[in-house]
Amino acid sequence: MTKQVSPFTKEELIPQEEKLEIYKNKGELFIGIPKETSYQEKRICLSPDAVGAITAHGHRVMIESGAGNYANFSDKDYSDAGAEVTKDTQKVFSCPTILKVEPPSISELEMMNPQTILISALQIKTQSKSYFQKLASKRITALGFEFIKDDDGSYPIVRALSEITGTASVLIASEIMSNNGDGNGLLFGNISGVPPVEVVILGAGTVGHFAARSAIGLGANIKVFDSSITKLRKLQSALGRTFYTSTIQPKNLSKALKRCDVLIGAVRGNNRSPVLVTEEMVTSMKRGAVAIDVSIDVGGCIETSEITSHEKPIFTKHNVIHYCVPNIPSRYARSSSLSLSNIFTPYLLHIGEEGGLENTLRFDRGLRNGLYFYHGVLTNKSIADWFDLTYRDINLLIF
């Protein structure tokens, strides 16, 4: 009788380990929202409704008393939504996660505990080397919300604030043009028998898009200039109508500026905004014309621009009224706060569902793009080059 040979080896017959799916434990977030102390900053990252949604999912939110006042959100609104309201600034900054609009100051960083998660704007052009050294010493994990990407590759928070800025620039121009101040008394609207207001917009990005849309909606004639034909084509397609467009050529631009009532500058460069409107061009503009330099936070695109404040927003030079306030969205603090809140709330809930920021960063490339510090290690090459610091690739730190 022949012995039957098994097709399996002895090792293959030994019970093997089975890889089971690992269940992700839901994380409980504890978010601190301090009062903004930066100059002219009036926004807050979460509305009371957003706080209600976050606390309903089992997370904690602690807000410094008065943080939402400028956006017309009271402490009672936040308390009713489930937030813990305190007057103790130190207590808020001791939370494991800090959510701010503006980047914290050095003194505020001192109040934060080691290993804190910071979510705020970075505003690299306003920072110093000591700021990043302090982040490193505290082993902070920091996200700059202007770097966070959506699934389609866009920057949702930058876009949302640009939409507000574009729309606001037209409303501000309309207000300045009235006879209440130094305006020429023109109404920003298409009145029968009265020639419409002429608006020149520099830049066909998101700010230019919403400025153009708002100006057309009020009945103005617009002329849009941009160095990119593709952007100009996209803008015409998006607005569904034809209007004057041109690449940025000094002769065409100078001719348009002589006739316009409003100039809106919304162009950006790699480091600073290019100066497209020279002082000579400004002198040739109409008496009482309005120039709004949206690009002033990156140097300005109008040669005669000088930074102004929300308290004293305008000045007149060569008979042209200049409005050069950085951070225009802060002028409309409630709308801006609601817009920010709409974006942050899903992100925070997503982080909680994934078991915390660590797990979320592993799989969410868009959120990972916003990371510039990870446990005290700089992970952003642009910052490293700008301030002559060493950095590590985040993909080598998270796996």
C-alpha positions in Angstrom: 0.0 0.0 0.0 1.6 3.3 -1.1 1.7 6.2 1.3 -0.2 9.3 0.1 1.9 12.4 -0.2 0.3 15.6 1.1 0.4 18.6 -1.3 1.1 20.9 1.7 4.3 21.2 3.7 4.2 20.8 7.5 4.8 24.6 7.9 1.8 25.4 5.6 -0.5 23.3 7.8 0.4 25.2 10.9 -2.3 27.8 11.7 -1.3 31.3 10.4 -1.9 34.7 11.8 -4.8 36.5 10.2 -4.6 40.2 9.5 -7.8 41.8 10.7 -9.0 45.3 9.9 -8.0 47.6 12.8 -10.9 49.6 14.1 -10.1 53.3 14.4 -11.0 54.6 17.8 -12.8 57.9 17.5 -10.7 60.7 19.0 -12.0 63.3 21.5 -10.8 66.8 20.6 -10.4 69.6 23.1 -10.2 72.8 21.1 -9.2 76.2 22.6 -10.3 79.4 20.8 -8.5 82.5 22.3 -9.5 86.1 21.6 -7.7 87.6 18.6 -5.2 90.2 19.7 -3.6 91.1 16.3 -4.1 94.6 14.9 -7.5 95.0 13.2 -8.4 91.3 13.5 -12.1 90.8 14.3 -12.9 87.3 13.0 -13.3 84.0 14.9 -12.9 80.5 13.4 -16.1 78.9 14.7 -19.6 80.2 14.9 -21.9 79.1 17.8 -23.7 76.7 15.4 -20.4 75.1 14.5 -19.5 74.8 18.1 -22.9 73.1 18.7 -22.2 70.6 15.9 -18.7 69.8 17.3 -19.8 69.4 20.9 -22.7 67.2 19.8 -20.0 64.7 18.5 -18.5 64.5 22.0 -15.7 67.0 21.6 -14.9 69.9 24.0 -14.5 73.6 23.0 -13.2 76.3 25.3 -13.5 79.9 24.2 -12.0 83.0 25.7 -14.7 85.5 26.8 -15.4 88.1 24.2 -13.7 86.2 21.4 -16.8 86.5 19.2 -17.9 90.0 20.1 -16.7 91.7 16.8 -18.6 89.1 14.8 -21.7 89.7 16.9 -21.5 86.3 18.6 -22.0 86.7 22.4 -20.5 84.5 25.2 -24.0 83.3 25.9 -24.4 82.1 22.3 -21.3 80.0 22.7 -22.3 78.8 26.1 -25.7 77.7 24.9 -24.0 75.8 22.0 -22.0 73.8 24.5 -18.7 75.7 24.7 -16.9 76.4 28.0 -16.4 80.1 28.2 -13.6 81.5 30.4 -11.8 84.8 31.0 -8.6 83.0 31.7 -6.4 83.4 28.6 -3.8 81.0 30.0 -6.4 78.3 30.4 -7.5 78.6 26.8 -3.9 78.3 25.5 -3.4 75.2 27.6 -5.9 73.3 25.5 -4.4 70.4 23.4 -5.6 72.0 20.2 -5.6 75.8 19.5 -7.7 77.3 16.7 -6.9 80.9 15.7 -7.3 83.2 12.7 -4.0 85.1 13.1 -0.8 83.3 14.0 -0.1 83.5 17.8 2.5 86.0 19.0 5.7 84.9 20.8 4.1 85.7 24.2 1.0 83.5 23.3 3.3 80.7 22.2 4.9 80.9 25.7 1.4 80.1 27.2 1.0 76.9 25.0 1.9 73.5 26.4 4.5 71.3 24.7 3.1 69.0 21.9 0.1 71.4 21.3 -1.6 71.3 17.9 -1.9 74.8 16.4 -4.3 75.6 13.5 -4.1 79.2 12.3 -2.9 81.3 9.4 0.9 81.4 9.0 1.5 84.6 7.0 5.1 83.8 6.3 6.0 87.3 5.2 5.2 88.7 8.6 7.1 86.1 10.6 10.7 86.0 12.0 13.1 83.2 12.5 12.5 83.3 16.3 8.9 82.4 15.8 9.8 79.0 14.2 12.5 78.5 16.8 9.9 78.9 19.5 7.6 76.4 17.7 10.5 73.9 17.6 11.3 74.3 21.3 7.7 73.6 22.3 7.5 70.6 19.9 4.4 72.1 18.3 2.5 70.5 15.5 1.3 73.4 13.3 -1.1 73.7 10.3 -1.2 76.9 8.2 -4.7 77.1 6.9 -3.7 79.1 3.8 -1.8 75.9 2.7 -4.6 73.4 3.2 -5.8 71.9 -0.1 -9.2 70.5 -1.2 -9.7 67.3 -3.1 -9.7 69.3 -6.4 -6.3 70.9 -5.6 -7.7 74.3 -4.7 -7.1 76.2 -1.4 -10.6 76.4 0.2 -9.9 79.0 2.9 -7.9 81.3 0.7 -10.7 81.1 -1.9 -13.4 81.8 0.6 -11.6 84.9 1.9 -10.8 86.0 -1.6 -14.5 85.8 -2.5 -15.3 88.1 0.3 -12.5 90.5 -0.6 -13.6 90.7 -4.2 -17.2 91.4 -3.4 -16.3 93.8 -0.6 -13.9 95.9 -2.8 -16.9 96.9 -5.0 -19.1 97.7 -2.0 -16.3 99.8 -0.4 -15.8 101.7 -3.7 -19.5 102.4 -3.9 -19.5 103.8 -0.3 -16.5 106.0 -0.9 -18.0 107.4 -4.1 -21.0 108.8 -2.3 -21.1 112.5 -1.2 -20.8 111.5 2.5 -17.0 111.8 2.2 -14.7 113.0 -0.5 -16.5 111.1 -3.2 -17.6 112.4 -6.5 -21.2 111.6 -5.9 -21.6 108.8 -8.5 -24.1 106.0 -7.8 -22.8 102.5 -8.4 -25.8 101.5 -10.5 -27.2 101.5 -14.0 -29.6 104.4 -13.9 -31.6 105.2 -17.1 -30.0 108.0 -19.0 -26.9 108.2 -16.8 -23.7 106.7 -18.1 -22.7 103.6 -16.0 -19.7 103.7 -13.6 -16.4 102.5 -15.3 -14.4 100.0 -13.3 -10.9 98.7 -14.1 -9.9 95.4 -12.4 -6.3 94.3 -12.4 -6.1 90.5 -11.9 -8.6 87.8 -13.1 -8.1 85.5 -10.0 -10.7 84.8 -7.4 -10.7 88.4 -6.1 -11.0 89.8 -9.6 -13.7 87.3 -10.4 -16.0 88.3 -7.5 -15.2 92.0 -8.0 -16.2 91.7 -11.6 -19.4 89.8 -10.7 -20.4 92.3 -8.1 -19.6 95.3 -10.4 -21.7 93.9 -13.2 -24.5 93.1 -10.8 -24.6 96.8 -9.9 -24.7 97.8 -13.5 -21.1 99.0 -14.0 -19.0 98.7 -17.1 -15.9 96.6 -16.4 -12.5 96.2 -18.0 -10.3 93.3 -16.7 -6.6 93.1 -17.1 -4.5 90.0 -16.5 -1.2 88.5 -17.8 -2.9 85.2 -18.4 -5.2 84.8 -21.4 -6.5 81.5 -19.9 -7.7 83.3 -16.7 -9.4 86.0 -18.8 -11.1 83.3 -20.9 -12.2 81.4 -17.8 -13.6 84.6 -16.2 -15.7 85.5 -19.3 -17.0 81.9 -19.4 -17.8 81.9 -15.6 -19.7 85.2 -15.8 -21.5 84.2 -19.0 -21.1 87.4 -20.8 -18.6 89.3 -22.9 -16.8 92.4 -21.6 -13.5 94.2 -22.2 -10.5 92.0 -21.4 -6.8 92.7 -22.1 -3.4 91.4 -21.2 -1.4 93.9 -19.1 0.0 96.3 -21.7 1.0 99.8 -20.4 -0.6 101.6 -23.3 -4.0 99.9 -23.0 -4.0 100.1 -19.2 -3.1 103.8 -19.2 -5.9 104.5 -21.6 -8.4 102.6 -19.5 -7.3 104.3 -16.3 -7.9 107.8 -17.7 -11.6 107.0 -18.2 -12.3 104.8 -15.1 -14.1 105.8 -12.0 -12.9 102.9 -9.9 -9.6 100.9 -10.0 -9.4 97.6 -8.1 -5.9 96.2 -7.9 -5.8 92.4 -7.2 -2.6 90.9 -8.5 0.0 88.9 -6.7 3.6 87.9 -7.4 5.9 85.3 -6.0 7.4 87.5 -3.3 5.6 90.9 -3.6 2.9 92.2 -5.8 4.3 93.7 -9.1 3.7 97.5 -9.4 1.5 97.7 -12.5 0.0 101.3 -12.0 2.8 103.9 -12.0 2.5 107.3 -10.3 2.3 108.9 -13.7 -0.8 106.7 -14.5 -2.4 107.8 -11.2 -1.9 111.5 -12.0 -3.8 111.0 -15.3 -6.9 109.5 -13.6 -10.1 111.4 -13.1 -10.5 113.8 -10.1 -12.3 111.9 -7.4 -11.6 108.5 -8.9 -11.3 105.6 -6.3 -8.3 103.3 -6.2 -8.6 100.2 -4.0 -5.3 98.3 -3.7 -6.3 94.8 -2.5 -2.7 93.7 -3.0 -1.4 96.0 -0.3 -0.7 93.1 2.1 2.0 91.9 -0.3 3.4 95.3 -1.2 0.6 96.8 -3.4 0.3 97.0 -7.2 -0.3 100.8 -7.3 2.9 102.9 -6.9 1.1 105.6 -4.8 -0.4 103.1 -2.3 0.4 103.4 1.4 -1.0 101.0 4.1 -4.1 102.4 5.9 -6.3 101.1 8.7 -10.0 100.3 9.2 -10.2 103.4 11.4 -8.6 105.7 8.8 -9.0 103.8 5.6 -8.6 106.4 2.8 -6.2 109.2 1.7 -6.1 111.3 -1.4 -3.1 111.6 -3.6 -3.1 113.3 -7.1 -6.8 113.9 -6.6 -7.4 110.1 -6.5 -8.9 108.6 -3.4 -6.8 105.6 -2.2 -8.2 102.7 0.0 -5.2 100.5 1.0 -6.4 98.5 4.1 -4.9 95.0 4.4 -7.2 92.3 5.7 -10.4 93.5 4.1 -12.5 90.5 5.2 -12.1 91.6 8.8 -14.3 94.6 7.9 -17.1 92.1 7.5 -16.2 90.0 10.6 -19.5 88.1 10.8 -19.6 86.9 7.2 -15.9 86.1 7.2 -16.3 84.1 10.5 -19.2 82.2 9.1 -17.3 81.4 5.9 -14.3 80.2 7.9 -16.5 78.2 10.2 -18.1 76.4 7.3 -14.7 75.1 6.2 -13.2 74.3 9.6 -16.2 72.4 11.0 -16.0 69.5 8.6 -12.2 69.3 9.0 -12.4 69.2 12.8 -15.2 66.5 12.7 -13.1 64.5 10.2 -10.1 64.7 12.5 -12.2 63.5 15.4 -13.7 60.6 13.4 -10.2 59.5 12.2 -9.0 59.2 15.8 -7.0 62.5 15.9 -4.7 64.6 13.7 -2.0 62.0 13.5 -4.2 59.4 11.8 -5.8 62.0 9.6 -2.5 63.3 8.3 -1.5 59.8 7.1 -4.4 59.6 4.6 -5.5 63.2 3.9 -3.0 64.7 1.5 -4.8 68.0 1.4 -4.6 68.5 5.1 -1.0 67.3 5.2 -0.2 70.0 2.7 -1.1 72.6 5.3 1.4 71.1 7.9 4.5 73.1 8.4 5.6 71.9 11.8 5.4 68.3 13.1 6.3 67.7 16.7 8.8 70.5 16.6 10.3 69.5 13.2 10.0 72.0 10.3 8.4 70.2 7.3 7.9 73.1 4.8 10.7 73.7 2.3 9.6 77.3 1.5 9.9 78.3 5.1 13.2 76.6 5.4 14.6 78.4 2.4 13.1 81.7 3.4 14.6 81.7 7.0 17.7 79.5 6.3 16.4 76.6 8.5 16.7 72.8 8.2 13.6 70.8 7.3 12.5 67.2 7.0 10.1 65.8 4.4 6.8 65.1 6.1 6.3 61.9 4.1 9.4 60.5 5.9 8.0 61.3 9.3 4.5 60.0 8.9 4.0 56.4 7.8 
